[in-house]
Amino acid sequence: MKNLAILITTSLAALVPASALPPSIAPIAEKSPLSSFIIQPKRIVWKSEKGVEHSENLLIPHSGQAVLIEPVPALILKPGSGIVLDFGVEIAGSVELFSTLTKGKDMPSVRVRTGESVAETMVNVGEREAQNDHALRDQVVKIPWLGKTTIGPSGFRFVRIDNADPKIDLELSQIRAVLTLRDIPYVGSFKCSDERLNKIWETGAYTVHLNMQDYLWDGIKRDRLVWLGDMFPEVCVINSVFGYNDVVPRSLDMTRDVTPVTEWMNGISSYSMWWILIHEEWYQQNGNLDYLKQQKPYLAALLKRLTTYVGKDGQEKLDGMRFLDWPTKANDAAVHEGLQAMMTLTMESGARLSAILGDPETAQLCTTTAKLLRTHTPASSGRKSPAALLSLADFREAKEVSNSVLKKDGPKDLSTFYGFFVLNALAKSGDIDTGLDFISQYWGGMIDFGATTFWEDFDLDWTKNAGRIDELVAPGKKDLHGDFGAYCYVGFRHSFCHGWAGGPTAWLSKNVLGVTPVAPGCAKVKITPNLGKLTFAEGTFPTPKGPIQVRHEKQADGSIKSTIKLPDGVEQVK
């Protein structure tokens, strides 16, 4: 990622392979899939009016080693004073503090508050839902004399450092961040005539990349967990940007192994269905039949269980937590509408997967159940998320859904999760320009207010009279982070790097570049560009055989001239 490369100043060596370890350690050592990169602070956002000296020296590149003689005067924080630093980009990782050669060895306590917004660094735990769930973002630590202290991990861009000692000055020669993520290439790429869309594609890719930790998380501050429904747009982004990565099967298998088939994954009935839908998406992209065969016992049992939640009248009757996305959670009609579509999509996916796995009995059961489900078409709730699913499942005609529900009031009633499916339904209706406008306004709206990753939720109405997240909130302005949110993401509990929000990246690659796998492992692909109002689009799309390269240019007569380069073993079909 080009912007990230500018911010990274030093790369730490990855852990050595087990074979390079001493014989006594090798049998018990596991190589981490993660790498670390050092990021220096980019600017000082705020500092106490008094008691702060030499803060500007923190912005100078340093050695990353405590030394006896400092090349420049160290930061001095008098008791009770503090400073807020901006590292320029959202980071999954930790903060390092370097202490100096002080005359006395009685070192002060340091309070460290990380934040995804400047405002989050300025509050205490408990204020407007600021919390330490999943990762500590507010803690007091004791630092060593002439040494390095690491605080974290968490998800943050901003860090506030306060001298918590009532008597002793705090001296720090260096403060830097350690970014931790998988050191993998961006095989996929996207560039078009609209630079705003280019930035959004890149931001969505980076959002998901940060969440590709030991497992595929949903958030790097809060929600450092594997949520199956949330994984679906993340997996689509991974397919479009990175290609195969073992974080996906690792996360699918872990969740399967901790969830008896008699229970719902993550306690949510739709999330067990997403597990099935992800497997088909993953198989179509990567074509690993041996891996799919490993799922056969659980898959068959889950599909059979799901069929018992369909009534004789064709209506789904799922129990557990009935959930699509948070904004529709309290709307029973909307939830039923979406679950009916999801059940049908799942049964049809299950029939295809079962046929591939040589299980005709389960395949037939799924086909019969899907036909039964199609005898009941839910009434429209008027909400965009379930309407999109009904369109994608062919319950309602795509253009009719687009015109009557999806385009109504522009990008209102979107969520960062199900907005992906709204975009997919718009594309299905042929309305690429509305999809591009929604992406530009809604996801671009986060970038307009300082975001470098996409958020757990967002509403354009929040931005009215709101301050940017990378500045102190001015008097009379709304705090875009602390003043909004709902359900599990009220105030500062709101995650500003949430993998489910990266959907536009996958959408632009699939719909504008037009690359769609139609045979397992991308052995066959369709390439159907949809430029809409764009004048050109170009990029690459990962396959197991290597990247597909495309460039589409709109001609004077409105036709599109395409230049396509396929790797060996990949066939383009009409």
Helices and strands as residue ranges (DSSP letters): H 2-7, E 8-11, G 18-20, G 26-28, E 35-39, E 43-47, E 52-53, G 55-59, E 75-77, E 82-99, E 109-115, G 119-122, G 127-129, E 138-142, E 148-163, E 170-181, E 189-192, H 195-210, H 228-241, H 247-258, G 265-267, H 269-286, H 289-294, H 296-307, G 326-328, H 332-356, H 360-373, H 384-392, H 398-401, I 402-406, H 419-428, H 432-438, I 439-443, H 444-448, G 460-463, G 491-493, G 499-502, H 503-507, I 508-512, E 515-517, G 520-522, E 524-527, E 536-541, E 548-554, E 560-565, E 571-572
